[in-house]
Amino acid sequence: MKEETFFSTTAADDRVESVSEFTRRVKTLLESGIGLAWVRGEVSNVRAQGSGHVYFSLKDAGAQVSAVLFRGDALRQTVKLRDGLQVVVLGEVSVYEARGQYQLIVRAIVEDGVGKLQREFEALKARLAAEGLFAPEKKREIPAMPATVGFVTSPTGAAVQDFVRILVRRGWRGRVVVLPAKVQGEGAAAELAAMLALAQELGIFDLLVIGRGGGSMEDLWAFNEEVLVRAVAACAVPVISAVGHEIDFTLCDFAADVRAETPSAAAELISSKFVACAERVTRAGEAMTEALERAASGARERLDHARSRLRLLSPAAQVEQGFLRLDDLSNRLAAALRDSTRMRRQELNEVRAALARVSPEFRVQTESHRLLALWKRLQAASPASVLNRGFVIMRDAAGRPVARRAGVKAGQKLAAEFADGTVPVRAE
């Protein structure tokens, strides 16, 4: 008889796990057992999401692993991922529980072959970040208007000249103290850290700036050494890191309270609030001057008005006004008298003319003129006037005028009267 084996689950139910529980236990084991690791491989299947996360695969000849670079880490990378790129990544293993798939959570990427310094940089950065040395909550606000600023740098470098020139050009009124230290080479990090300690002991600084001009990664390496990075992070005075150029990043940039792209940018940052306040003071002064001028102008106008009223109400002004009124009334009275006299004279002339028209003398003169005119007309029509015009009056023997030819007989004696005498004639 074949022997069969049966497994009972009733006694072992407490050891049975759901898929989620099992996957979660695997995730815990992987994450706690492996931790951070450097992995070399070739990038493939790069997918950049709208969220800013970047998904890709890391492979070599024998295997491949899924990897993800979250948005915050992606923004800090200087290496642009592309298919076929050989890289070395720093990451930690995790499990995506929804698919039961393990993947590599990438924190830093360097191109394979960048060198030992870059790997040391990324490793130290990851270790210090894990300690919370770069945590945002540890950052302090930079004083808005620091009175005394210490600049930890080489006193002979161009960074100091640029830093001071910017402050002078912007009219900053604070004090700058240069704390001299080596900025590259052996022992530079220790000197820089010692200057930070000295600045804290002096207790006169409101703000510290640590930095230098640009250079290669080897030139800037002092600002990546752990002793200096920890000194910057632990400094009791707010610190601005201004190392290199805009594209240069050092661990001091992450440890400091604020990173400035260059020493000149640090000078602009320090003086920005002062410049803004100076502009506000200038505008306030101009506004105050305008307000004072308006107030003074208004006061002058009111004073002039009060003086005018006081002048009008003073006894001298009253007397002057009285004289003015008296002169005005005198002029009006003289004008009224002149008008009245003129009107009376005109009425008198009209009455005289009327009397002259009805007086006997006027009538005699008028009739004399009319009689003279009649006499002149009579004279013009008299025989003498006719004779003077060349006419002749024929008269008969009795002296009567002969008016018709029919009244003249042949042989009749007549007399022709001229203007200057009479000539006897006889009709034939």
BELJO-V300215 format. One record per pair of residues at least 12 apart in sequence whose C-alpha atoms are under 10 Angstrom apart, sorted by sequence separation. I is the first residue (numbers start at 1). J is the second residue. D is the distance in Angstrom with one decimal. If there is no record, write none. Layout:
BEGIN
I;J;D / I;J;D
END
This chain:
BEGIN
44;56;5.9 / 45;57;5.9 / 46;58;9.7 / 55;67;6.0 / 56;68;6.3 / 91;103;9.8 / 92;104;5.7 / 93;105;6.0 / 110;122;8.4 / 151;163;9.1 / 164;176;8.0 / 180;192;8.3 / 181;193;9.1 / 196;208;8.2 / 211;223;8.3 / 240;252;9.1 / 241;253;5.3 / 249;261;8.7 / 396;408;8.7 / 402;414;8.9 / 413;425;6.0 / 414;426;5.6 / 43;56;6.7 / 44;57;5.2 / 45;58;8.9 / 54;67;8.5 / 55;68;4.5 / 56;69;8.3 / 91;104;6.1 / 92;105;5.3 / 93;106;8.7 / 109;122;8.3 / 163;176;9.7 / 179;192;8.8 / 181;194;8.7 / 196;209;9.6 / 210;223;9.2 / 239;252;9.7 / 240;253;8.0 / 241;254;8.5 / 248;261;7.8 / 401;414;9.7 / 402;415;9.7 / 412;425;8.5 / 413;426;4.4 / 414;427;7.2 / 43;57;5.8 / 44;58;6.5 / 54;68;5.8 / 55;69;6.3 / 90;104;9.1 / 91;105;5.2 / 92;106;6.7 / 108;122;6.6 / 181;195;7.1 / 196;210;8.6 / 239;253;9.7 / 241;255;8.4 / 242;256;9.5 / 246;260;8.2 / 247;261;7.7 / 248;262;9.1 / 400;414;9.8 / 401;415;9.3 / 411;425;9.5 / 412;426;5.5 / 413;427;6.5 / 42;57;8.0 / 43;58;5.0 / 44;59;7.5 / 53;68;7.2 / 54;69;5.0 / 55;70;8.4 / 89;104;9.4 / 90;105;8.5 / 91;106;4.1 / 92;107;8.0 / 107;122;9.0 / 108;123;8.8 / 179;194;10.0 / 180;195;7.5 / 195;210;9.7 / 240;255;9.5 / 241;256;5.8 / 245;260;9.2 / 246;261;4.5 / 247;262;9.6 / 397;412;8.6 / 399;414;8.6 / 400;415;9.7 / 401;416;9.7 / 411;426;5.8 / 412;427;5.3 / 413;428;9.6 / 41;57;9.1 / 42;58;5.4 / 43;59;6.7 / 53;69;5.8 / 54;70;6.3 / 89;105;9.6 / 90;106;5.8 / 91;107;5.2 / 179;195;6.3 / 239;255;8.9 / 240;256;5.8 / 241;257;7.8 / 242;258;8.8 / 243;259;8.5 / 244;260;9.5 / 245;261;5.9 / 246;262;6.3 / 396;412;8.2 / 397;413;6.4 / 398;414;9.2 / 399;415;7.8 / 401;417;9.7 / 410;426;7.9 / 411;427;5.0 / 412;428;7.8 / 41;58;5.4 / 42;59;5.2 / 43;60;9.2 / 52;69;8.9 / 53;70;4.5 / 54;71;7.3 / 89;106;6.5 / 90;107;5.6 / 91;108;7.0 / 108;125;9.3 / 178;195;10.0 / 179;196;8.5 / 193;210;9.9 / 239;256;5.4 / 240;257;6.1 / 241;258;6.4 / 242;259;6.2 / 243;260;7.7 / 244;261;7.3 / 245;262;5.3 / 396;413;6.8 / 397;414;6.0 / 398;415;9.7 / 409;426;9.4 / 410;427;5.2 / 411;428;5.4 / 40;58;8.0 / 41;59;5.2 / 42;60;6.2 / 52;70;7.0 / 53;71;4.6 / 89;107;7.4 / 90;108;5.1 / 91;109;9.0 / 108;126;8.1 / 160;178;8.1 / 192;210;8.1 / 223;241;9.4 / 238;256;7.8 / 239;257;5.5 / 240;258;4.9 / 241;259;4.9 / 242;260;4.8 / 243;261;7.1 / 244;262;5.9 / 245;263;8.6 / 395;413;9.2 / 396;414;4.8 / 397;415;7.2 / 408;426;9.8 / 409;427;6.8 / 410;428;4.8 / 39;58;8.7 / 40;59;8.4 / 41;60;5.5 / 42;61;9.4 / 51;70;9.0 / 52;71;4.6 / 53;72;8.3 / 54;73;9.7 / 89;108;5.7 / 90;109;6.5 / 107;126;7.7 / 179;198;8.8 / 192;211;9.5 / 232;251;9.7 / 233;252;8.1 / 238;257;6.3 / 239;258;6.8 / 240;259;5.7 / 241;260;6.0 / 242;261;6.0 / 243;262;6.1 / 244;263;7.9 / 245;264;9.9 / 246;265;9.5 / 395;414;5.8 / 396;415;6.2 / 408;427;7.3 / 409;428;7.9 / 39;59;9.8 / 40;60;8.3 / 41;61;9.1 / 44;64;9.6 / 48;68;9.9 / 51;71;7.2 / 52;72;8.1 / 53;73;8.8 / 54;74;7.3 / 88;108;8.5 / 89;109;4.5 / 90;110;8.6 / 179;199;8.0 / 223;243;8.0 / 232;252;6.7 / 233;253;9.9 / 235;255;9.9 / 237;257;9.6 / 238;258;8.5 / 239;259;8.7 / 240;260;6.7 / 241;261;8.4 / 242;262;5.1 / 243;263;7.0 / 245;265;9.8 / 394;414;6.8 / 395;415;5.2 / 396;416;9.0 / 408;428;9.4 / 43;64;9.7 / 45;66;9.5 / 46;67;9.6 / 47;68;9.5 / 48;69;9.4 / 49;70;10.0 / 50;71;9.8 / 52;73;9.7 / 53;74;7.1 / 88;109;6.0 / 89;110;6.3 / 229;250;9.2 / 230;251;9.6 / 231;252;9.2 / 232;253;9.2 / 233;254;8.7 / 234;255;8.8 / 235;256;8.9 / 241;262;8.6 / 242;263;5.1 / 394;415;5.8 / 395;416;6.5 / 41;63;9.6 / 42;64;9.0 / 44;66;9.7 / 46;68;9.6 / 49;71;9.3 / 52;74;7.5 / 53;75;9.5 / 67;89;9.8 / 69;91;9.3 / 87;109;6.7 / 88;110;5.4 / 89;111;8.5 / 177;199;9.9 / 210;232;8.7 / 229;251;6.3 / 230;252;8.5 / 232;254;9.5 / 233;255;4.9 / 234;256;9.2 / 235;257;9.8 / 241;263;8.5 / 242;264;8.4 / 393;415;8.3 / 394;416;4.7 / 395;417;7.4 / 41;64;8.4 / 48;71;9.8 / 52;75;8.4 / 68;91;9.5 / 87;110;5.7 / 88;111;6.1 / 89;112;8.9 / 155;178;6.7 / 220;243;7.7 / 228;251;9.0 / 229;252;5.2 / 232;255;6.1 / 233;256;6.0 / 240;263;9.5 / 242;265;7.8 / 243;266;9.8 / 392;415;9.9 / 393;416;5.8 / 394;417;6.2 / 41;65;9.5 / 43;67;9.5 / 67;91;8.9 / 86;110;9.0 / 87;111;4.3 / 88;112;5.4 / 154;178;8.3 / 155;179;7.7 / 156;180;8.9 / 208;232;9.8 / 220;244;7.5 / 228;252;7.4 / 229;253;8.8 / 231;255;8.9 / 232;256;5.9 / 233;257;7.9 / 242;266;6.3 / 392;416;6.3 / 393;417;5.1 / 394;418;9.2 / 56;81;8.8 / 58;83;9.8 / 59;84;9.7 / 67;92;9.8 / 86;111;6.2 / 87;112;4.5 / 88;113;8.6 / 147;172;9.7 / 148;173;9.7 / 149;174;7.6 / 150;175;8.5 / 151;176;7.1 / 152;177;8.6 / 153;178;7.1 / 154;179;7.9 / 155;180;5.6 / 219;244;9.5 / 224;249;9.2 / 225;250;9.3 / 226;251;8.5 / 229;254;8.6 / 230;255;7.5 / 231;256;9.6 / 232;257;8.7 / 241;266;8.1 / 242;267;9.5 / 392;417;5.6 / 393;418;7.0 / 56;82;9.2 / 57;83;9.2 / 58;84;9.7 / 60;86;9.7 / 67;93;9.0 / 85;111;7.7 / 86;112;5.6 / 87;113;8.2 / 88;114;9.2 / 147;173;7.8 / 148;174;5.9 / 149;175;6.2 / 150;176;5.8 / 151;177;6.2 / 152;178;6.1 / 153;179;6.4 / 154;180;5.3 / 155;181;7.6 / 156;182;10.0 / 157;183;9.3 / 223;249;9.4 / 224;250;5.6 / 225;251;7.9 / 226;252;9.2 / 229;255;6.2 / 230;256;9.7 / 240;266;7.2 / 391;417;8.9 / 392;418;5.3 / 393;419;9.3 / 54;81;9.0 / 56;83;8.7 / 58;85;9.7 / 59;86;9.5 / 66;93;10.0 / 67;94;9.6 / 85;112;8.7 / 86;113;8.8 / 87;114;9.2 / 145;172;9.5 / 146;173;9.6 / 147;174;4.7 / 148;175;4.7 / 149;176;4.9 / 150;177;4.8 / 151;178;4.8 / 152;179;4.7 / 153;180;5.5 / 154;181;5.3 / 155;182;9.0 / 177;204;10.0 / 183;210;9.6 / 208;235;9.3 / 217;244;9.7 / 223;250;6.0 / 224;251;5.0 / 225;252;8.7 / 228;255;9.5 / 229;256;8.3 / 391;418;7.3 / 392;419;7.7 / 395;422;9.7 / 397;424;9.5 / 58;86;9.1 / 81;109;9.0 / 145;173;9.6 / 146;174;7.0 / 147;175;6.2 / 148;176;5.9 / 149;177;6.2 / 150;178;5.8 / 151;179;5.8 / 152;180;6.1 / 153;181;5.5 / 154;182;5.7 / 155;183;10.0 / 177;205;8.8 / 183;211;7.8 / 184;212;9.3 / 208;236;10.0 / 209;237;10.0 / 214;242;9.8 / 215;243;9.3 / 216;244;8.9 / 220;248;8.7 / 222;250;9.1 / 223;251;6.5 / 224;252;6.4 / 390;418;7.9 / 391;419;8.1 / 394;422;9.4 / 396;424;9.7 / 58;87;8.8 / 79;108;9.3 / 80;109;9.2 / 90;119;9.1 / 145;174;8.4 / 146;175;8.7 / 147;176;8.6 / 148;177;7.4 / 149;178;8.5 / 150;179;6.5 / 151;180;8.2 / 152;181;6.7 / 153;182;6.9 / 154;183;6.2 / 176;205;9.3 / 179;208;9.7 / 183;212;6.8 / 207;236;9.8 / 208;237;6.7 / 209;238;8.6 / 210;239;7.2 / 211;240;8.4 / 212;241;9.2 / 213;242;8.3 / 214;243;6.9 / 215;244;6.4 / 220;249;9.1 / 221;250;7.8 / 222;251;9.7 / 223;252;5.7 / 224;253;9.2 / 240;269;9.6 / 390;419;7.7 / 393;422;9.2 / 394;423;9.7 / 395;424;9.5 / 396;425;9.8 / 58;88;9.6 / 77;107;8.9 / 78;108;9.4 / 79;109;6.6 / 80;110;9.7 / 81;111;9.5 / 89;119;9.4 / 151;181;10.0 / 152;182;9.3 / 153;183;6.4 / 154;184;9.3 / 175;205;9.5 / 178;208;9.9 / 179;209;9.7 / 182;212;9.8 / 183;213;9.4 / 192;222;8.7 / 193;223;9.9 / 207;237;6.0 / 208;238;6.2 / 209;239;5.7 / 210;240;6.4 / 211;241;5.9 / 212;242;6.7 / 213;243;6.2 / 214;244;3.5 / 215;245;8.1 / 220;250;7.5 / 221;251;9.3 / 222;252;9.4 / 223;253;8.5 / 240;270;9.4 / 387;417;8.2 / 388;418;8.2 / 389;419;8.6 / 392;422;9.4 / 394;424;9.7 / 395;425;9.9 / 396;426;9.9 / 58;89;9.3 / 76;107;9.3 / 77;108;6.8 / 78;109;8.1 / 79;110;6.5 / 80;111;9.5 / 88;119;8.7 / 152;183;9.1 / 176;207;9.9 / 177;208;9.5 / 178;209;9.5 / 179;210;9.3 / 184;215;9.9 / 191;222;9.8 / 192;223;8.8 / 206;237;6.7 / 207;238;5.3 / 208;239;4.8 / 209;240;4.7 / 210;241;5.2 / 211;242;4.5 / 212;243;5.0 / 213;244;4.5 / 214;245;5.2 / 217;248;8.4 / 387;418;6.1 / 388;419;5.6 / 394;425;9.3 / 73;105;9.9 / 74;106;9.0 / 76;108;8.4 / 77;109;6.8 / 78;110;8.2 / 79;111;7.0 / 90;122;7.8 / 176;208;9.7 / 189;221;8.6 / 190;222;8.6 / 196;228;9.0 / 205;237;7.4 / 206;238;7.4 / 207;239;6.2 / 208;240;6.3 / 209;241;6.0 / 210;242;6.1 / 211;243;4.4 / 212;244;6.0 / 213;245;6.9 / 214;246;8.9 / 216;248;8.8 / 217;249;9.3 / 386;418;9.7 / 387;419;4.9 / 388;420;8.6 / 48;81;9.6 / 73;106;7.9 / 74;107;8.2 / 76;109;9.7 / 77;110;8.5 / 78;111;9.7 / 89;122;9.4 / 90;123;7.8 / 185;218;8.7 / 188;221;9.3 / 189;222;4.8 / 203;236;9.8 / 204;237;9.9 / 205;238;9.3 / 206;239;9.5 / 207;240;7.8 / 208;241;8.7 / 209;242;6.9 / 210;243;7.4 / 211;244;7.4 / 212;245;9.2 / 214;247;9.4 / 215;248;8.5 / 217;250;8.9 / 386;419;8.5 / 387;420;8.6 / 47;81;9.6 / 73;107;5.9 / 74;108;8.4 / 184;218;8.3 / 185;219;7.4 / 188;222;5.9 / 189;223;6.6 / 193;227;7.1 / 194;228;8.9 / 197;231;7.9 / 203;237;8.8 / 209;243;9.7 / 214;248;7.5 / 384;418;8.9 / 385;419;8.5 / 46;81;7.2 / 47;82;9.4 / 66;101;8.6 / 67;102;8.9 / 68;103;7.3 / 69;104;8.7 / 70;105;7.9 / 72;107;9.3 / 73;108;7.2 / 74;109;9.3 / 91;126;9.5 / 184;219;5.7 / 185;220;9.0 / 186;221;10.0 / 187;222;8.2 / 188;223;8.7 / 189;224;8.4 / 190;225;9.1 / 192;227;9.5 / 193;228;5.2 / 196;231;7.2 / 197;232;9.6 / 200;235;7.4 / 201;236;10.0 / 384;419;6.6 / 46;82;6.4 / 47;83;9.9 / 65;101;9.7 / 66;102;7.4 / 67;103;5.3 / 68;104;6.4 / 69;105;6.3 / 70;106;7.7 / 73;109;9.6 / 90;126;8.4 / 183;219;8.2 / 184;220;6.6 / 185;221;8.3 / 186;222;8.2 / 189;225;6.5 / 190;226;10.0 / 192;228;6.9 / 193;229;8.5 / 195;231;10.0 / 196;232;7.5 / 199;235;9.3 / 200;236;6.8 / 383;419;9.0 / 384;420;9.7 / 44;81;9.0 / 45;82;8.5 / 46;83;6.3 / 65;102;8.0 / 66;103;4.8 / 67;104;4.5 / 68;105;5.3 / 69;106;5.2 / 70;107;8.2 / 183;220;7.7 / 184;221;7.2 / 185;222;7.2 / 188;225;9.6 / 189;226;8.6 / 190;227;7.0 / 191;228;8.9 / 193;230;8.8 / 194;231;8.7 / 197;234;9.8 / 199;236;9.6 / 200;237;6.8 / 43;81;7.3 / 44;82;7.2 / 45;83;6.4 / 46;84;9.8 / 65;103;6.4 / 66;104;6.2 / 67;105;5.9 / 68;106;6.0 / 69;107;6.9 / 153;191;9.8 / 154;192;9.6 / 183;221;9.1 / 184;222;5.9 / 189;227;6.9 / 190;228;6.8 / 193;231;5.8 / 196;234;9.8 / 197;235;7.6 / 199;237;8.4 / 43;82;6.6 / 44;83;4.4 / 45;84;9.3 / 65;104;7.1 / 66;105;8.9 / 67;106;6.6 / 68;107;9.1 / 69;108;8.6 / 152;191;9.6 / 153;192;7.6 / 183;222;6.7 / 184;223;8.6 / 189;228;5.5 / 192;231;8.9 / 193;232;7.6 / 196;235;7.1 / 197;236;9.3 / 42;82;9.5 / 43;83;5.1 / 44;84;6.0 / 69;109;9.4 / 152;192;6.8 / 182;222;9.1 / 183;223;8.1 / 188;228;9.2 / 189;229;8.8 / 192;232;9.5 / 196;236;9.4 / 197;237;10.0 / 42;83;7.7 / 43;84;5.3 / 44;85;7.9 / 152;193;9.2 / 190;231;9.6 / 196;237;9.0 / 211;252;9.0 / 42;84;5.7 / 43;85;5.3 / 44;86;9.8 / 152;194;9.9 / 153;195;9.1 / 189;231;9.8 / 193;235;9.5 / 210;252;8.6 / 211;253;9.5 / 41;84;9.4 / 42;85;5.6 / 43;86;6.4 / 152;195;6.7 / 196;239;9.5 / 210;253;9.6 / 41;85;8.4 / 42;86;4.6 / 43;87;7.2 / 151;195;9.6 / 152;196;7.3 / 41;86;5.8 / 42;87;6.3 / 43;88;9.9 / 58;103;10.0 / 150;195;9.7 / 151;196;9.6 / 40;86;7.5 / 41;87;5.8 / 42;88;8.8 / 57;103;9.2 / 58;104;9.0 / 150;196;9.2 / 210;256;9.1 / 40;87;5.8 / 41;88;6.6 / 57;104;9.2 / 152;199;9.0 / 209;256;9.3 / 39;87;8.3 / 40;88;4.3 / 41;89;8.4 / 56;104;9.8 / 151;199;9.7 / 208;256;9.9 / 214;262;8.3 / 39;88;5.5 / 40;89;6.5 / 150;199;7.4 / 209;258;9.7 / 210;259;10.0 / 211;260;9.4 / 213;262;7.3 / 214;263;9.8 / 38;88;6.5 / 39;89;5.3 / 40;90;9.1 / 55;105;9.8 / 209;259;9.8 / 212;262;8.1 / 213;263;7.2 / 38;89;5.5 / 39;90;6.5 / 55;106;9.9 / 160;211;9.4 / 162;213;9.6 / 209;260;9.5 / 211;262;8.2 / 212;263;6.9 / 213;264;9.7 / 37;89;8.1 / 38;90;4.6 / 39;91;7.8 / 54;106;9.9 / 159;211;7.9 / 160;212;8.1 / 211;263;6.8 / 37;90;5.7 / 38;91;6.6 / 39;92;9.8 / 159;212;5.6 / 160;213;9.0 / 210;263;8.8 / 36;90;6.7 / 37;91;5.6 / 38;92;8.8 / 150;204;9.0 / 151;205;10.0 / 158;212;8.1 / 159;213;5.4 / 209;263;8.5 / 36;91;5.4 / 37;92;6.2 / 149;204;8.7 / 150;205;6.3 / 157;212;7.4 / 158;213;6.9 / 159;214;9.0 / 211;266;9.5 / 35;91;8.1 / 36;92;4.6 / 37;93;8.4 / 148;204;7.0 / 149;205;5.7 / 150;206;8.2 / 151;207;8.8 / 152;208;7.3 / 153;209;8.4 / 154;210;9.9 / 157;213;7.5 / 158;214;10.0 / 210;266;9.8 / 35;92;5.3 / 36;93;7.6 / 147;204;9.3 / 148;205;5.2 / 149;206;6.1 / 150;207;6.4 / 151;208;5.9 / 152;209;6.0 / 153;210;6.2 / 154;211;8.7 / 155;212;10.0 / 209;266;7.8 / 34;92;7.4 / 35;93;6.8 / 147;205;7.9 / 148;206;5.6 / 149;207;5.0 / 150;208;4.7 / 151;209;4.7 / 152;210;4.7 / 153;211;5.8 / 154;212;7.3 / 209;267;9.3 / 34;93;7.0 / 35;94;9.3 / 146;205;8.2 / 147;206;6.5 / 148;207;6.9 / 149;208;5.7 / 150;209;6.1 / 151;210;5.8 / 152;211;6.7 / 153;212;6.1 / 154;213;9.8 / 32;92;9.7 / 33;93;9.4 / 34;94;9.6 / 146;206;5.4 / 147;207;8.5 / 148;208;8.8 / 149;209;7.4 / 150;210;8.4 / 151;211;7.8 / 152;212;8.7 / 153;213;9.5 / 183;243;9.9 / 31;92;7.1 / 32;93;9.1 / 145;206;8.9 / 146;207;6.5 / 151;212;9.8 / 209;270;9.8 / 30;92;9.3 / 31;93;5.7 / 32;94;9.6 / 144;206;10.0 / 145;207;9.6 / 146;208;9.8 / 30;93;6.6 / 31;94;5.8 / 143;206;7.1 / 144;207;10.0 / 207;270;9.0 / 30;94;6.8 / 31;95;8.3 / 142;206;8.9 / 143;207;7.1 / 29;94;9.6 / 30;95;8.0 / 39;104;9.5 / 142;207;7.3 / 27;93;8.6 / 28;94;8.3 / 142;208;9.7 / 27;94;6.1 / 28;95;8.6 / 37;104;9.5 / 39;106;9.7 / 26;94;9.4 / 27;95;5.2 / 36;104;9.7 / 38;106;9.6 / 26;95;7.8 / 27;96;8.3 / 36;105;9.4 / 37;106;9.6 / 40;109;9.9 / 27;97;8.0 / 36;106;9.4 / 38;108;9.4 / 39;109;9.7 / 40;110;9.7 / 42;112;9.5 / 24;95;8.1 / 26;97;9.6 / 36;107;9.2 / 38;109;9.5 / 40;111;9.4 / 41;112;8.5 / 23;95;7.8 / 24;96;9.4 / 30;102;8.8 / 40;112;7.4 / 23;96;8.9 / 24;97;7.0 / 27;100;9.1 / 23;97;6.2 / 26;100;9.2 / 27;101;9.6 / 22;97;9.7 / 23;98;9.1 / 27;102;8.0 / 21;97;9.7 / 23;99;9.4 / 24;100;9.1 / 26;102;9.4 / 20;97;7.2 / 23;100;6.3 / 19;97;9.3 / 20;98;8.4 / 22;100;9.6 / 23;101;9.1 / 23;102;9.9 / 20;100;8.8 / 19;100;8.9 / 38;119;9.2 / 159;242;9.3 / 159;243;9.3 / 38;123;9.0 / 159;244;9.1 / 37;123;9.6 / 36;123;9.6 / 151;239;9.8 / 150;239;9.5 / 151;240;9.4 / 152;241;9.9 / 153;242;10.0 / 36;126;9.0 / 149;239;10.0 / 153;243;9.8 / 36;127;9.5 / 151;242;9.9 / 139;233;8.9 / 134;229;9.9 / 138;233;8.6 / 142;237;9.5 / 143;238;8.0 / 172;267;9.5 / 121;217;10.0 / 133;229;9.0 / 138;234;9.8 / 140;236;9.9 / 142;238;6.2 / 172;268;9.8 / 174;270;9.9 / 133;230;7.8 / 140;237;9.2 / 141;238;7.4 / 142;239;7.8 / 166;263;9.4 / 167;264;8.7 / 170;267;9.2 / 174;271;9.0 / 128;226;8.7 / 140;238;6.4 / 141;239;9.5 / 142;240;8.1 / 166;264;6.4 / 170;268;8.1 / 172;270;8.8 / 173;271;8.9 / 118;217;8.4 / 125;224;8.8 / 133;232;10.0 / 134;233;7.8 / 139;238;8.5 / 140;239;8.6 / 163;262;9.1 / 164;263;9.4 / 165;264;8.5 / 166;265;8.8 / 167;266;9.7 / 168;267;9.6 / 172;271;6.0 / 117;217;7.9 / 118;218;9.9 / 121;221;8.9 / 124;224;8.5 / 133;233;6.7 / 139;239;9.4 / 162;262;9.5 / 163;263;5.6 / 164;264;8.4 / 166;266;9.4 / 167;267;5.9 / 171;271;8.3 / 172;272;9.0 / 174;274;9.4 / 117;218;7.9 / 124;225;8.7 / 125;226;9.3 / 128;229;9.1 / 133;234;9.0 / 162;263;7.0 / 163;264;5.0 / 166;267;6.1 / 167;268;7.2 / 170;271;7.1 / 172;273;9.8 / 173;274;8.3 / 124;226;7.6 / 128;230;8.8 / 161;263;9.5 / 162;264;5.8 / 163;265;8.2 / 165;267;8.8 / 166;268;6.8 / 167;269;9.9 / 170;272;8.6 / 172;274;6.6 / 173;275;9.9 / 121;224;6.9 / 159;262;8.4 / 160;263;7.7 / 161;264;9.2 / 162;265;9.6 / 163;266;7.5 / 164;267;7.5 / 167;270;8.3 / 168;271;9.7 / 171;274;8.6 / 172;275;7.3 / 117;221;8.3 / 120;224;9.3 / 121;225;8.7 / 125;229;9.8 / 159;263;5.9 / 160;264;9.0 / 163;267;5.5 / 167;271;6.6 / 170;274;8.9 / 171;275;7.5 / 120;225;9.8 / 121;226;9.9 / 158;263;9.5 / 159;264;7.6 / 162;267;8.5 / 163;268;8.6 / 166;271;8.8 / 167;272;9.7 / 170;275;6.9 / 172;278;9.3 / 117;224;9.7 / 171;278;9.0 / 151;263;9.6 / 139;254;9.8 / 142;257;7.5 / 139;255;8.5 / 140;256;9.0 / 141;257;7.2 / 142;258;7.6 / 134;251;9.1 / 138;255;9.2 / 139;256;7.4 / 140;257;5.6 / 141;258;8.2 / 134;252;9.6 / 136;254;9.5 / 138;256;9.5 / 139;257;4.7 / 140;258;8.3 / 134;253;9.3 / 135;254;8.8 / 136;255;9.6 / 138;257;7.9 / 139;258;7.6 / 134;254;5.7 / 135;255;8.5 / 133;254;8.4 / 134;255;5.3 / 136;257;8.7 / 149;270;8.9 / 129;251;10.0 / 133;255;6.5 / 134;256;8.2 / 128;251;9.2 / 132;255;9.9 / 133;256;9.7 / 134;257;9.1 / 146;270;7.6 / 125;250;9.3 / 129;254;9.0 / 144;269;9.3 / 145;270;7.3 / 146;271;8.8 / 125;251;6.7 / 128;254;9.8 / 129;255;9.3 / 144;270;7.4 / 145;271;7.4 / 124;251;8.5 / 128;255;9.2 / 142;269;9.4 / 143;270;8.3 / 144;271;8.5 / 145;272;8.7 / 146;273;9.7 / 142;270;8.3 / 144;272;8.4 / 145;273;6.4 / 146;274;9.0 / 121;250;8.4 / 122;251;9.4 / 125;254;8.7 / 144;273;5.8 / 145;274;6.0 / 121;251;7.8 / 125;255;9.9 / 143;273;9.3 / 144;274;7.7 / 145;275;9.7 / 145;277;9.3 / 78;247;9.2 / 78;249;10.0 / 76;249;9.8
END
